[in-house]
Amino acid sequence: MNDIQSSTLPFTVLGGFLGSGKTTLLNRLLNLTTQTRYAVLVNDFGELSIDEHLITAHDGETIALANGCMCCSMADGFIGALTTVMDRADQFDHMVVEASGVSNPRRIMDIAKLDPGLSPNGTIVLVDAPQFLNQLTDSMIKDAILTQIEEADILMINKANLTNQTTVEAVRETLDEQRSDCALLINDRDDFDPRPLFDSTHTAFSSTEKHMALVDTNTPSDHGHDNIHDQFHSCVLRHRKPLDRNTFERWATALPLSVIRGKGVISFTESPNQQWIWQKVGRTYCLESNSGTPEQSSTVVLISTEGMPTDIDSKLYGPFSTQ
């Protein structure tokens, strides 16, 4: 099995206006048992509710957790916190930065793009379902909110369980008008599992020897991973032979918006002595050279907000459906 990994640290920005639920989401991410070691940069330690039994060290502006994660305060600025994490980057698998409630998350992502040790993993923006429509009528904050929405790779209507369905639908329609090209999720659960939003590497891989394997990680995994929340569905696609790059890129571009995340190790016929890391978030994807030992096979993980078909659909599986 190929390890889907890169020499750079994936970097995700979490945005959203004040009260949209960013801190609650990060609390859940840090308190969950996970095989992904997150370094999370937050604005204020005081708002976090980390299980005290998880804390192994609290040194100034950092909190180390037993699950391998670390929380770092940005009280003294983003650059200082970023430097703290990058000095020990080999200890982590993923960095998540909480943008302040009134800021443009793009500014954080632009700074991160300048660091060769980081690989941009997209911007997630939360929208407060009960408050959003009223917020857009306030001229003091409307522009800030719309700017955040414009910079999102993934939008999530949060706290949908705290309002009625009519309001949720109105919020969804408004967001569709603003960003019809953006992946859109609706969260109506307090026990929402946020991990698939950030990273697909904890997804279970099957041990099948078939050329192409479909795996629903809502069922127990033989690798000991936690189940993905039932709002998400995932599948693993494999092919033993190198793929045609043009065919693969057409397939990647045509994936539906319901596929919010994708990650894979790909071999192309055009470069038989090289493998590539493929990553997708929302509408955008990138390919970068992998420093690992070249193999002939390719493996891709897709995470979707809708159930994956159980039959081989050429529109979804594309180059993986041809043996």
C-alpha positions as CSV (number, residue, x, y, z in Angstrom):
1,M,0.0,0.0,0.0
2,N,1.3,3.5,-0.8
3,D,1.6,6.0,2.0
4,I,-0.1,9.2,1.0
5,Q,2.3,11.7,2.4
6,S,4.4,14.7,1.4
7,S,7.7,16.2,2.7
8,T,5.8,19.5,3.3
9,L,3.3,20.1,6.1
10,P,-0.3,20.6,4.9
11,F,-1.7,24.0,6.0
12,T,-5.4,24.7,6.4
13,V,-7.0,28.0,7.4
14,L,-10.3,28.0,9.3
15,G,-12.3,31.2,8.9
16,G,-15.7,32.5,9.7
17,F,-17.3,35.6,11.4
18,L,-17.4,36.0,15.2
19,G,-19.7,33.4,16.7
20,S,-19.7,31.1,13.7
21,G,-18.4,28.1,15.7
22,K,-14.6,28.0,14.9
23,T,-13.5,27.5,18.5
24,T,-16.1,24.7,19.1
25,L,-15.0,22.9,15.9
26,L,-11.3,23.2,16.9
27,N,-12.2,21.9,20.4
28,R,-13.6,18.8,18.9
29,L,-10.7,18.3,16.6
30,L,-8.2,18.5,19.4
31,N,-10.1,16.3,21.8
32,L,-10.8,13.5,19.4
33,T,-8.5,10.5,19.3
34,T,-6.7,10.8,15.9
35,Q,-3.9,9.3,14.0
36,T,-3.2,12.7,12.5
37,R,-1.1,15.0,14.7
38,Y,-2.5,18.5,14.3
39,A,-0.7,21.7,15.2
40,V,-3.5,24.2,15.8
41,L,-2.9,27.9,16.0
42,V,-5.6,29.8,17.9
43,N,-6.3,33.4,18.9
44,D,-7.2,32.7,22.5
45,F,-6.4,29.7,24.7
46,G,-9.1,30.9,27.2
47,E,-11.9,29.9,24.8
48,L,-10.7,26.3,24.3
49,S,-12.1,23.5,26.4
50,I,-9.4,20.8,26.1
51,D,-9.9,17.7,28.2
52,E,-7.3,18.1,31.0
53,H,-6.5,14.4,30.9
54,L,-5.2,15.0,27.3
55,I,-2.7,17.8,28.3
56,T,0.8,16.5,28.8
57,A,2.6,19.9,28.9
58,H,1.6,23.6,29.1
59,D,4.6,25.8,28.3
60,G,3.8,29.5,27.8
61,E,2.0,29.8,24.5
62,T,1.8,26.1,23.7
63,I,-0.2,23.1,25.0
64,A,1.0,19.6,24.1
65,L,-1.6,16.8,24.0
66,A,-1.3,13.1,24.6
67,N,-2.8,12.4,21.1
68,G,0.2,14.0,19.5
69,C,-1.6,17.3,18.8
70,M,-0.4,20.7,19.9
71,C,-2.2,24.0,20.4
72,C,-0.3,27.2,20.0
73,S,-1.5,30.7,20.9
74,M,-1.2,33.6,18.4
75,A,-1.4,36.2,21.2
76,D,2.0,37.5,20.2
77,G,1.3,37.3,16.5
78,F,0.9,34.8,13.7
79,I,4.5,34.8,12.6
80,G,5.8,33.9,16.0
81,A,3.3,31.0,16.4
82,L,4.1,29.8,12.9
83,T,7.8,29.8,13.7
84,T,7.2,27.8,16.9
85,V,5.4,25.1,14.9
86,M,7.9,25.0,12.0
87,D,10.8,24.6,14.4
88,R,9.3,21.2,15.2
89,A,7.4,20.5,12.0
90,D,8.6,16.9,11.9
91,Q,6.4,16.2,14.9
92,F,3.1,17.1,13.1
93,D,1.1,15.9,10.1
94,H,-1.1,19.0,9.6
95,M,-1.3,22.6,10.6
96,V,-4.6,24.4,11.1
97,V,-4.8,28.2,11.7
98,E,-7.8,29.9,13.1
99,A,-8.4,33.2,11.4
100,S,-9.8,36.0,13.6
101,G,-13.5,36.5,13.2
102,V,-13.2,39.8,11.3
103,S,-10.2,39.0,9.2
104,N,-9.7,38.0,5.6
105,P,-8.4,34.4,5.7
106,R,-6.5,34.9,2.5
107,R,-3.9,37.0,4.2
108,I,-2.9,34.0,6.4
109,M,-2.8,31.7,3.4
110,D,-0.7,34.1,1.4
111,I,1.9,34.2,4.2
112,A,1.9,30.4,4.4
113,K,2.5,30.1,0.7
114,L,5.8,31.8,1.1
115,D,7.1,29.0,3.3
116,P,8.5,26.1,1.3
117,G,7.9,23.8,4.2
118,L,4.1,24.2,4.0
119,S,1.7,23.0,1.4
120,P,-1.7,24.9,1.2
121,N,-4.6,22.6,2.0
122,G,-7.4,25.1,1.5
123,T,-9.5,27.5,3.4
124,I,-12.7,26.4,5.3
125,V,-15.2,29.1,6.2
126,L,-18.0,28.6,8.7
127,V,-21.3,30.4,8.3
128,D,-23.6,30.9,11.4
129,A,-26.9,29.5,10.2
130,P,-29.1,31.4,12.8
131,Q,-27.4,34.8,12.3
132,F,-26.1,34.9,8.7
133,L,-29.1,36.5,7.0
134,N,-29.4,39.2,9.7
135,Q,-25.6,39.8,9.5
136,L,-25.9,40.6,5.8
137,T,-28.3,43.5,6.6
138,D,-25.7,45.1,8.9
139,S,-23.6,47.5,6.7
140,M,-20.8,47.4,9.4
141,I,-20.0,43.7,9.0
142,K,-21.5,42.7,5.7
143,D,-18.4,43.3,3.6
144,A,-16.2,41.4,6.0
145,I,-18.5,38.4,5.9
146,L,-18.8,38.4,2.1
147,T,-15.0,38.7,1.7
148,Q,-14.5,35.6,3.9
149,I,-17.0,33.7,1.8
150,E,-15.2,34.8,-1.4
151,E,-12.0,33.3,-0.1
152,A,-13.4,29.9,0.9
153,D,-12.5,26.6,-0.7
154,I,-15.2,24.9,1.5
155,L,-18.2,26.6,3.0
156,M,-20.0,25.0,6.0
157,I,-23.4,26.2,7.2
158,N,-22.8,25.7,10.9
159,K,-25.3,25.3,13.8
160,A,-28.2,24.4,11.4
161,N,-29.8,22.6,14.3
162,L,-30.3,25.9,16.1
163,T,-32.7,27.3,13.6
164,N,-35.5,26.2,11.3
165,Q,-35.3,24.5,7.9
166,T,-36.6,27.5,6.1
167,T,-33.8,29.7,7.4
168,V,-31.2,27.0,6.5
169,E,-32.5,26.8,3.0
170,A,-32.4,30.6,2.6
171,V,-28.8,30.6,3.8
172,R,-27.9,27.9,1.4
173,E,-29.5,29.7,-1.6
174,T,-27.7,32.9,-0.6
175,L,-24.4,31.1,-0.5
176,D,-25.1,29.4,-3.8
177,E,-25.7,32.8,-5.4
178,Q,-22.4,34.1,-4.0
179,R,-20.3,31.0,-4.6
180,S,-21.9,28.5,-6.9
181,D,-18.4,27.1,-7.6
182,C,-17.7,26.3,-3.9
183,A,-18.2,23.0,-2.0
184,L,-21.0,23.6,0.5
185,L,-21.7,21.5,3.7
186,I,-24.5,21.8,6.3
187,N,-23.8,20.8,9.9
188,D,-26.8,20.1,12.1
189,R,-25.1,18.0,14.7
190,D,-23.4,18.9,18.0
191,D,-21.3,15.7,17.7
192,F,-20.0,16.5,14.3
193,D,-16.7,14.9,13.4
194,P,-14.6,17.6,11.7
195,R,-11.6,15.5,10.7
196,P,-12.7,14.8,7.1
197,L,-12.9,18.6,6.5
198,F,-9.2,19.0,7.1
199,D,-7.5,15.8,6.0
200,S,-8.1,12.5,4.3
201,T,-5.1,10.6,5.4
202,H,-6.9,9.0,8.4
203,T,-9.3,7.3,6.0
204,A,-9.1,3.5,6.1
205,F,-7.5,1.7,3.2
206,S,-8.7,-1.7,2.3
207,S,-6.3,-4.6,1.9
208,T,-8.0,-5.9,-1.2
209,E,-5.9,-7.1,-4.1
210,K,-8.3,-5.8,-6.7
211,H,-7.2,-3.1,-9.2
212,M,-9.9,-0.8,-7.9
213,A,-11.3,-0.9,-4.4
214,L,-14.4,0.9,-3.0
215,V,-14.3,1.4,0.8
216,D,-17.0,2.9,2.9
217,T,-15.3,4.0,6.1
218,N,-18.6,4.3,8.0
219,T,-18.0,0.6,8.6
220,P,-15.4,-0.6,11.1
221,S,-11.8,-0.5,9.7
222,D,-9.3,-3.3,10.1
223,H,-6.6,-0.6,10.6
224,G,-8.1,0.7,13.8
225,H,-9.1,4.1,12.5
226,D,-12.2,5.9,13.9
227,N,-15.3,5.9,11.8
228,I,-16.0,9.0,9.8
229,H,-19.2,10.8,10.7
230,D,-22.2,9.6,8.7
231,Q,-22.5,13.0,7.0
232,F,-19.4,12.0,5.0
233,H,-18.7,9.1,2.7
234,S,-15.4,8.0,1.4
235,C,-13.8,5.6,-1.1
236,V,-10.4,4.4,-2.1
237,L,-9.5,4.0,-5.7
238,R,-6.5,1.9,-6.8
239,H,-4.9,1.0,-10.1
240,R,-1.9,-1.2,-10.5
241,K,-0.7,0.4,-13.8
242,P,0.4,4.0,-14.5
243,L,-2.4,6.4,-15.6
244,D,-2.4,8.7,-18.5
245,R,-1.9,12.2,-17.0
246,N,-4.3,14.1,-19.4
247,T,-7.0,11.6,-18.7
248,F,-6.4,11.9,-14.9
249,E,-6.5,15.7,-14.9
250,R,-9.7,15.8,-16.9
251,W,-11.2,13.4,-14.4
252,A,-10.0,15.4,-11.4
253,T,-11.4,18.6,-12.9
254,A,-14.8,17.0,-13.5
255,L,-15.3,15.6,-10.0
256,P,-18.6,16.9,-8.5
257,L,-18.6,19.6,-5.8
258,S,-19.9,16.9,-3.4
259,V,-16.4,15.5,-3.4
260,I,-14.9,18.0,-0.9
261,R,-11.5,16.4,-0.4
262,G,-9.2,14.2,-2.4
263,K,-5.7,12.9,-1.9
264,G,-3.5,10.4,-3.7
265,V,-0.2,9.0,-4.8
266,I,-0.3,8.8,-8.6
267,S,2.0,7.2,-11.3
268,F,1.8,8.5,-14.8
269,T,2.8,6.8,-18.0
270,E,4.6,10.0,-19.1
271,S,7.0,9.8,-16.1
272,P,7.5,6.2,-15.2
273,N,10.3,6.9,-12.8
274,Q,8.4,9.4,-10.7
275,Q,5.3,9.5,-8.5
276,W,3.1,12.5,-7.8
277,I,1.1,13.6,-4.7
278,W,-2.4,14.8,-5.8
279,Q,-4.5,16.9,-3.4
280,K,-8.0,18.4,-3.9
281,V,-9.9,20.8,-1.8
282,G,-13.2,22.1,-3.1
283,R,-12.8,23.0,-6.8
284,T,-9.0,23.3,-6.7
285,Y,-6.4,20.6,-6.9
286,C,-2.6,20.4,-7.2
287,L,0.1,17.8,-8.2
288,E,3.5,17.9,-6.7
289,S,6.5,15.5,-7.1
290,N,6.8,12.8,-4.4
291,S,10.2,12.1,-3.0
292,G,9.3,8.5,-2.2
293,T,10.3,5.3,-4.1
294,P,8.5,5.2,-7.5
295,E,5.9,2.6,-7.9
296,Q,3.7,1.6,-10.8
297,S,0.4,1.7,-8.8
298,S,-1.8,4.7,-8.0
299,T,-4.1,5.2,-4.9
300,V,-6.6,8.0,-4.4
301,V,-8.9,8.7,-1.5
302,L,-12.1,10.7,-2.0
303,I,-14.3,12.2,0.7
304,S,-17.8,13.3,-0.3
305,T,-20.9,14.7,1.3
306,E,-23.0,12.2,-0.7
307,G,-22.9,8.5,-0.9
308,M,-20.4,7.1,-3.4
309,P,-22.0,4.8,-6.1
310,T,-21.4,1.1,-5.6
311,D,-21.3,0.5,-9.4
312,I,-18.4,1.6,-11.6
313,D,-19.5,5.0,-12.9
314,S,-17.0,6.3,-15.5
315,K,-17.8,9.9,-14.5
316,L,-16.6,9.3,-11.0
317,Y,-14.0,6.6,-11.4
318,G,-12.6,7.8,-14.8
319,P,-9.1,6.4,-15.4
320,F,-9.5,4.0,-12.5
321,S,-12.3,2.1,-14.2
322,T,-10.1,0.9,-17.1
323,Q,-8.1,-2.2,-16.1
